[in-house]
């Protein structure tokens, strides 16, 4: 039975009042999650219903998933129980297998109805749980290992295409007949998901590896836009720019979300804030397994003005879709039940503000921070302030506040508990904030009083 399609007048979009954030179902939204390693659709052993319900219960609203043009092995990147590495007979992708599930030959001229049924059901389930799907169409082949597993490789299809180097797959002039196959896949997926309002399309994961060209990326963005046509039914297109930070100098006009990986510190936000588009950090990792590492990354990134944060969560595996897998310390990242709750607290913190009227305020703290302390703040001057600090426990800092009376609520990001409340009066002289003694980080909600 086919999952129900949802016809909405407008899919998730940029908020017209402040396009650094999203608009969904008529409400401003930040997208925050700690999601599985992108195999929810292509891995038949993964129960996405349990997974999506877990995200919802943790207060999260985003997931990212790959199309199946790229797949990994059980040894890729030293990831244990990798959801993006299904058993060969449990891998499903857009194209039909030649005979049965035991075959690893695909016919790139025929679509697999079971794949598109699962894809639609997945997106429908995500919508039911209030989860936005960032659907990643392509991924570079980092090593021969991944290229040797792809249906696009000549060894794995019966169509006589894909006899090219892995670094030529995502080019306009060196991929042989693969370009037409890629275009057809994009058109098919976009057509299948056209009635869903909780989808946005990422052109390619980490296109700065594996020979992916900018010209090819632009072409694929154009294919998405042309397939959708004009009007309010167009879905957002996202582009992965770099690891860390990079100033974007020639943005594609059809791209609305510019994503970075491992964007800590969140310099990419300030560098590209002037684009007036969403700046996202849609993959974390490679800094150990501790929750605090990725909690502080998320809070800093969103309070710097980012609109999307996705921690890569290795506690989700096939059979452990509630995110309770105890991964080894060798895993290239983190994720846990506790971390997801803490990122849910971040979303709840933002939802307490009229955040579309706020912008980054780097001058909010004027003096008094310890040398190793760090902070980011959002403000609508004189009305509302959101502040996040690390390494500042017990400090007394000077804040730049217009004259008035404010209600200050200090919050523990690890528990969402209120640490203290106080009334702050700003006048002609300096305004001092007494930061309560806390753990490694603390957040402040500062609202102008109606008194």
N, C-alpha and C positions, 0 to 999 in steps of 0.2 A: 504494500500500500504506500502510495506516495505521500510524503509529509505535506501538510497544508502550506500553501504559499501566502505571503502576506503582502497585500497591495497597500502601500503607503504613499501619500502625496509627495513625501520627500524623505530620502534616506538620511542617515546621520550626515551632518554638514558642519561647516565652520560657523560659529556664532557671528551673525552680521554686526553685532554691537562690539564684539571683541574677538577677532578671528584667531587669536592665540589659543582659543578654546573651542569646544564642539557644541553643537546644538542637536539635541535628540528628543523627539516627542515634545517639542516646544520648550525644552528646559536646557539651560547651560550645563555642560558636562565636562569633567576631566576624566580621562581614562586611566585607570590604575589597576594593575594586576600582578600576580605572580603565577605564571602559567607554565604548562607542560612544554616539552621540547618539540613542538610543532608536528607531531605525528598523529593527532587525534582522529583525522579522517583516513589516512592511508594505512593505519595499523588496525587490522580487523580485531585484534585482541584487546584493543583499548575501548573501555566502556565510557563513551563521552557523556552519557546522561549523568552518571555519578560525578564525573569530573566537573561538568558545568554547574551542577547543583552545589558542589563544594565551593566553587568560585562565588556563587551567589551568597551562600551562607557566610562566607568570609568577608562579604561586603565589597567584592571586586567586580569589575564590569568589562573586562577585555580578555580576549585570547588571540593567539597568533597561530596560524596553521599553514602547512606547506601543501602544494598541489599534488605531488607525486612524480613530477618530472625529475626530481632529485630524491635520493634515498641514501641512507647510511648503513654501514655494517655494524655488527655488535662490538667491533674494536675501534670504531671511529672516535677520535678525540678522547679516548680513554673514558668514555661515558658508560657507566654500568647500567644495565636495563634501560637502554635508550629507546624512547617511544618512537623515534625517527628511524629505528632499525628493526622493523618487524621481521619475523621469519619469512623466508622467501615465498612460502605458500599462504602467508597471511598479509601480504602486501597487495594493496589495491590502488590503482591509478586510473587516469582518464581513459587509457586504451585497453582494448580487449586482449586477453591472453589468447594464444592461438588455439589451444585445445582445452586444457583443464588447469586447475590451480597448481598442479605439479610442474607445469611448463613455465619456463622463464623466458618465453618468446612472446612478443606483443605485435599486434597488427595496428600500426599507427594510422591506418585509414578507417578504423572502426572504434567507436566509443564503447566503453563498458557501462551499460545501464545501471549495474549494481553500484558502481562508483558514484555516479551522479545522484542516485537515490540516497546513498549514504551521505553525500555532501549536502543535499537539500535538507535531509533530516537533521544533520548536525547544526546547520545554520538556523533551522526552525527551533531546535531545542535551545540554542544559545539565545535566540530572541525571547523565548518564553522565560528564560532566567535573567533577562536584562543584560546580556553579555554581547558586546560588539565583537565581530570577527574581523581581524586583520588578516586577509587571505594573501599569502605570499605565493606568487605565480612561479617564480624561478629562483634558483640558487646556483652559484658557480660550483664547479667541481674542483675542490681544493687539491685533491690528489687523484691518482689513477684509480684508487680503490672506489671512490664514489662514482667516477665516470663509468667504470666497468659494471656498475649496478643499474645505471639509468636505462629506461626504455628507449631513450634517444640514441643510445650507442648502437652501432650497427650489429654488434654481437648479440643484442637482445631484441631485435625486431626483424620482421620478415620483409621489410619494405626497401631494403637496400640503401638506407640513408643512415647518416651518422658515422661515416668512416672519416672522421676528422679528429684533430687534436682536441683535447678537452678545453684548451685555451682559445679555440676558435668557435666553440658552440654558440656563444652569444655575441655574434658579430653579424653585420649585414652582408658581408662579401666573402666570408671564408667558411661558412657553415654548410655549404652545399644546399641540399633541399630541406635542411632542418628549419630554416626560417619560416617556410610555409607551414610546417607542422606546428611550430610555436604559435604562429598567428592564429591558426585554426583552434588550438587549445584555448587561447585567451578568449576568442570569440565565443566558443562553446561554454566556457565557465561563466563568462559575463552574462550570456543569454540565459543560462540555467538559473542564475541568482538574481535576475533583474528585478523581481518583485519583492525581494527582501530589503528591509530598511536598515539592517544592523550589520552591513558589510562595507568594508573599504578594501581596496586592492593595492598591495605593495608590488611594485614591478619586479624587484629582484633583491634577495637577501645578499648583503655584503658584496655588491658588484665591484668593489675595489680590489677583489681578488679574482684570479682565474681567467683573466683576459676579457671580461665583460666591458664592452665599449659604451661610451655615453650616447653615441648615435643609435645603437641598438636599444638602449633604455628609452630614449625619446620616442623611437618608433613604436615600441610596445605600449607606451603611455598613449600614443596617438591611436593605436588599435583599440585600446580600452575605450577611449573617448568616442571614437567613431562608431563602435558597436553599440554603445549606449544611446547615441544621438543627443540632441539638445533638449533642454528642459529641466524641470525640477527632479526628474528621476535619476539624474547622474549620481553615481557613487564617487566618494572621495578616492583620489589616487595618492599613494604614499611612496616616498623614495628614500632609500637608505643611502646616506651621504658618506659617512666615514666612521671609523672607530675614533673615540675620543672627541675631538672638536675640529671643525674646519669652517671657514667663512665661505658661504655660498655666493658666488659672484655672477652666475648666469643660470638662474633657476628656470626649470621647465614651467611654462605658464599653466599647464594642466595639472600640476602637482600642488596639493593642498597641505600635506603633512611631510615634514622633513625629519627623518629619523636618524639617530646616531646610536652606536653601540658603545658600551663601557664608558659612558659620558660622565666621568667623575674625575675632577670637579666639573660642574655643569657649564663650562665655558661656552659650549656650543649654543646655549640659549641666548646669552648676551650678544654673541657674535652675529646671530641671525635674527634677533628679535625684530629688527627693522623690516623684515620681509612681510610682517603681519600675517603670518601663517602659523599653524601649530608646529612647535618643535618638540620632538619626542625622543625618548631613550627606550627603544623597544628590544634591547637585549643587554643583560648584565652577566657578570661572571669573571672567572680567572683571577679572583682576589680572595680565594679561600672559601670556607663553608659557613662562616659565622653570620648569624642573622643580623647583627649590628651593622655589618659592612653594607648590606643591601638595603636595610631599613634607612640608614642615614643617606645613602645614595638617592633613594626615592624621595625622601623629604627635602633634601637639598635641591634636587632637580625641579620638583614641582614648585617649591617656594622661590626658585630662581625665575619662574615664569614659564616653565615647560607645561605642556598640556597632555602628555602621555608618558606613562612609565610602565614598563613590563619587565619584572624580574624573571629570569630564566630559572624555573623551579624544578630541581631534579628529584624532589620527593614524590612527583607524579610518575608512575610507571603503569604498564599494563598489569592489572591485578591489584594495583595500589592507587586507584583513581581518586581516593580521598586525600591523597598527598601525604601518606604516612610512611613511605618507603625510607628506611634508614640507609642512606647511601654511604659508601666508603669515603674516607677523607681525601682520596685521590680524585674525587669528582671535581670537574673544573668550574665549580660554582656552588651555590647554596640552595636554600628553599626549605620551608618547614611549615607546619601548622601555625606555630607562633609568629613567624615572619608574615604569613598571609594576613593574620589578624592585625598585625602592626601596620601593614600597608592599607588594610581596610580602615584603620583609624585615621590614616592620612586622608583618605577619600572623605571620611566623615568630617574631619577637620575643615577641609575645603568647602564642603557642603553647608557649613555654618556661616559662610560668607556670601555676599553678593559679588562673587569673584570676577564676573565679567567687567566690573567697574574698577578693578584693581590692576596695577602694573608693578613690575619690579622696582624696589626702592633700595638702592645700594647705599644711600646716605642715612638710613633710618637710625643706625647706631653710630653716634659721632665719636665716642671715646669710651675707654674703660674696659675693653675686652682684653683678656689674657692673650699673650703672644700666639699661642697655638689654637685659639678659639676660631670658629668659623660661623658665619650666619648668612641667611638669605631671608629676604622679606618682600612681601607684596603689600601695596597700600593704595587706598583711595584717600589721599591726604585730608586730614581733619575729620575723617569719618570712620574708617576701618583699617586695621593693620593685622597682618599675619606674619609672625616671626618664628624662625626655627634656628636654634643655636646648638652647636656641639662644642664641648670643651670649655664651657663658660659657667659651670655650676658655682653658685655662691657669689658671683660677681655683682658689681654695681656699675651700671653703664648709663651713659648719657644718650637720650633719644631725641631725635628731631621731631617735635610735635607742635602743631599750631595750638594756640591757647584754647583751653577747653577742659572739660571733665570727661574722663575715660574710665571704662570698666575693664580691668585687666584680669584675664583668666589664664593661669599657667597650667599646662597640661603635660603629662608624662606620655611620650609617644610609644613607650613600650606597653603601657596598660590602658591608655586613654583616660586614666584617672585625673581628676582635677587636683593639682598640688596645692594651689592657693588662689584666692581671689582678693583683689584690692581695688580701691579707687585711686586713680592717678590724676592729679591736677597739673595742667600745663599752663604756664603764664609767661611773664616777660623774661624770667631767668631760665637757667638750665633745667631740664626735666630729667630726673633720675629714675631708673627702673632697678629694683632690687631683684635679681634673679635668684629664685629659691635654690637651696641645695638639692641636687637631683642626681640622676645617673649620668651617662655620657652625653645625653641630649635632652632638650626641653623645647616646648612650643608655647607660643603666646598668642592668644586671641584678644585683641585690644579694640574695643568698640566705643565710639563716642556716646556718652551718657545722654539720656533724654532729660536729665535733671537741669 
